[in-house]
Amino acid sequence: MKILFVHQNFPGQFPHLAPALARRGHQVLALTDEKNQRPSPVRTVRYGAPQPVKTSGVLGRTYSDYAERGLLAARGARALRDRHGFVPDIIIGHSGWGETLFLKEIWPDARLLVYAELMYRTRGHDVGFDPEVSPGTDEGRFMTVARSAHLIQGIVQADAALAPTHYQADSFPPELRGKITVIHDGIDTDRVCPDPSASLTLPGGRVLRADDEVLSFVSRSLEPYRGFHVFMRALPEVLRARPRAQVVLVGAEGVSYGAERRDGRSWKQAMLEELGEGLDLSRVHFIGRQPYADYLSLIRLARVHCYLTYPFVLSWSLTETMAAGGYVVASDTAPVRELIRDGQNGRLVPFFDVPALSAALIRGLEGDADAPRLRQAARQTILDGYDLHRHSLPRQIEWVESFAPIR
């Protein structure tokens, strides 16, 4: 078959699927934003980067931005068709960026498969979950409805969709849910595995190893969506109770999800000011975003890994930490409960319960007697259902090839 991947940040969610399909003899091509600098595992062509779109109203701004990207992607697709005679049998794209909106107009006979990452919902998910950050006003819900328009349109147009977890698939309305197959992106458990010899050198030169009392926290950005503010508020008690503990936080200081603070401060600045002398900053290490190898060393050597999240997209850091045999203390929120069962393969605490979080982290740092069993069970969970080469990738390939045209 001829298969076209469309993603503004390719390979995005498809770093394994695209080259695997190419190895099976399919002609695989990727269409991406001209500014995307990520290395590609397959041949890539580019469309023009979108320019800012001026809209008369706030509610239509999101749709305008994504429709503009969809238009530019469609023009790139049209050039592929008209100048190079490329006609795909299957198009695989991420519906979240608007790139798939007009592709059926270019290739009406192609099967369109979309990655359905999450549907924005006004209740029961991230909106209004954290009153400190998002109070759940009528105006906020209006914005959420408006932001969902391109996602609904994208999946309505698609022949089928793929979601990485049941929680994310179930965020879509029941009338669209039937189009979605759940297959996780997959974790390479041959690479992401326990390593007792792992070490990490901190910026100041100190070397951390598995026999140190290390508490890790990983997030793309240090922000409320991933519970940064709750984690920070738990630290003073943890540091008092465990005088040898070292806390390592990976993540940028800005915001990846949700809005920035209205006062112009970062959440890191705000929490440091709030906690003041309650934090022993000589033992709290903010190391920013890290190369993958260093991040992997951290989750391998940490005695405890803390993962908190709103009801939202599940992070790869959780599944990778579990694959590495990590002792995980996580938030008792719906996306996490899909993987972690309290007391069986990790520890769960209510998202906003700071004392409970502190107690759970202290328990892990001081040496939970159940830690070896929980670590082994965490890795086994990933091996049994989320392993890239044994589960996810074969299922993804089978799913894509099930849409092959009848010749």
C-alpha positions, 0 to 999 in steps of 0.5 A: 500500500501507499501510506501517508502519515500527517503530523506537524511534529512527525514522527510524533506518536508514530516513531515505531509504526511508520518505519515498521510499515515501511519494513513490511514493503509499504510505500511510506511517506510523511507530511509535516510542518516545514519548521519541524526539525525532528529526525524522521525514520521515513521519507518526509515532505513539508507544508508551509508553516501557518501564520497567526490568524486574526479572528473577530472573536475569542471562541472561534480562535482555536478552530481558526488556527487549526483550520488554517493548519489543515488548509496548509496541510491540504495544499501540501497534499494537493501538490503531492497529488498534482505534481508527483502523482501520489495517491495514498491508500491510507492516510494516518494523522493526528486529529488534534492539530487540524491537519486532517480536516480537508485531506478527504477533499484531496483524496476522497477514496483514501481511508483516513485513520486518525490518532484520537488523543483526547476530547475536551469535555466540560465536566468530569475531566480536566476542566474545573478539576482544580479550583485553584487553577480552573474554577469551572465557570460557564465562560470556561465551559463555553471555551471548552465546547468551542475548542472541541469543534475540530476534534469532533469534525476530525473523527466524524470524517475519519474511517477509524481512530486509534487511542492509547488508553481506554480513558482517552478513548472514552473521553469521546462521545458515545456516538463517536466512541465506536470508531476508536480502537484502543492500542497503547503507543508501546514501551520498548521494555528491552531498552526501558528496564531495571538497571541497578548500576544506573547513575546520574550526575547532577549539575553541581557534580554530585552523583546519584546512584540506586543506593541513595534516597532519591525521589523523582518527579518528571513532567514536560513542564512544571505545572498544575496539570501534572500536579507540580504544585501538590508535589511541592507542597508535600516536600517540606514534610518529606524533607523533614522526615527523611534528612538524607532524601534528595529530590530531583525534578525534571521539566521546563519552567513554563506551561505545556498544558493549561494557561499561564499564571495571571501574575506572570510568575512561573509555577516554580517561582510561585511555589518557591515563594509560597514554601519559603524556608520550609524547603531545604533547597540544597536537597531539591534539584531542578534540572530542567529537561534532560536527554533521554538517557539521563532521564532513563537513569533517573527513573531507574535509580529513584527509590520513589517516583511521584506521578500526579495528573489531572484527568487528562492524557496519560504521560509516557513517564508513568509507563516508562517508570513502571517498565523500569521497575519503579516504585510509583506513588501516583494520583488516584485519578481515572487515567492512572487507575487504568494502569495502577492498582493501589497496593498491587503495583504501586501506591495511589493517593487522592490528588489534592491530599497533601498530607497523604502524599507526604506520608506515601512518599516518606513510606517509600523512601524509608523502605516500604517492605512491599517495594520489591513486589510492587516494583516487579508487578509494575514492570509486569503490567507493562510487559503484559499489555503495553510492550512495544514489540510484543503487543502494541506494534503488532496490533497497530500494524494489524489494525492499519493493514485491516484497511487495505483496499481490495484489489 
